[in-house]
Amino acid sequence: MEVLEQTDLITLTLPAAEAVRELLDQRNLPGYSLRVFISGSGCSGYQYGMGLENNIQDEDTVFEQNGIKVVIDDVSINYLRGATIDYVNDVTGSGFKIDNPNAISSCNCGDSGAEGGGCGSCQ
């Protein structure tokens, strides 16, 4: 397994990298990586998962950005290519945010599944 230094696969912003580094320090997890994956999809688009781990598989894509090793499985990488992972801290709360240009936010019925709802026929 090769760790890529420069990549256009995914962008991990500096605030996101700092938040991950803080989590790794708080939990005393030296050598762990940030795993990012697609855990499903629905009317409102992809559902994402993230975790800290040190179990890297041979088929995983691994790269380092802003000092954080990021790991993505061989299926999820196809859906996450070009995405940006950011960390937002504002009056509405704080947390990781994934901006994915591959996400299509619509239902099979053709109505928008955008913010605040979805189509009436999706149950």
N, C-alpha and C positions, 0 to 999 in steps of 0.2 A: 504494500500500500504506500502510495506516494502522497505527501502533503503538498498541496499547491500553495505557493506563496501569493501569487497574484491571480485573481479570478474575476470573470465577469458573470459567474454563475449566480451568485447572490451577493448583495451588499449588506454587510453588518456595520451599521453606523457607529461612530465613536461613542455616543451615549448608550447604545445597546451593549457595546463591548465593555464599557465601564460598569454597567449594571450586572452583566454576567460575571465579570471579574470580582465584583463586590459579593455576589452570591457564592462564588467559589471560595473566597476568603472567609466569609461568615460560616460556611459549612465545612471549612477545612478540607477541601477537595482538590489538592494539588494534582495536576496531570489529567484532570477531567476535561471533557469537551462539551460543547453545546450541540445536542442533537436536535435537528429540526425535521419535521415530517408532516405529511398530509394524513389526517386521520379520518377523512370522509368528506362528503360534500352534500349539499342540500340546496334548497331554494335560495338561500342567501350566500351561496358560494362555497368555497373550500373551508374545511375546518382544519386548523393547524394544531400541532402538538410540538412542545419543546421540553427538553429535559437535560439534566447534567449527568453525564455518564462516562465511563472509561472502557466500554465494551465495543470496540470498533471492529466491524466485519470486513473481510477482504473485498466485498462488492460495494462497500460504502465509498462515497465521494468525500474526501477530507481536504479542507483548505484552512489556511490561517489568515485572519483579517483583524487588524487592530489588536494583535496579540492574543486573540482567542481562536482556538481550534474549533471549527464547525464541521459537523458530520451530518451527512444526508444519505439516506438509503437509496438504492438503485431505482426504486419506483418513484419515490417522492421527488427526486431531482428533476424528473421530466415535467413536473407540475410547478416547481419552485424556481426554475431557471429565470433569471432576471428580476427576482423579487428583492425587496429591501426590508431588512429587519431593523426596526428602530425602537427606542425606548422613550416613552412620552411621560412627562410629569407635569400636569397642569391642574387647574381648579376642579376638573371633572374626575381626576384620579391619576393613577400612574400604572404603567404596565408596558409590555412589549406590544408592538404593532407591526403587522406584516402587510406591506403594500405589494400586491402581486399582480403584475400586468397580465398574467394568464387567467386570472379568475374572471369568470363570466357569471354575472349575477342575474340570472333569469330562470324562470320555471319552464317546464315543458309546454305549459299552456300559452306561453308567449308574453305573459305579464311580467313586469319587472319585479325582481326579488330584492330591490334596493332597500336602503335603510328604512327602518320603521315598519316593515311589513313584508309582504310577499303576495303572491296571487291568492285569490279566494279559493281556488280549487286544490291548493296544496294543503294537505292535512298532516 
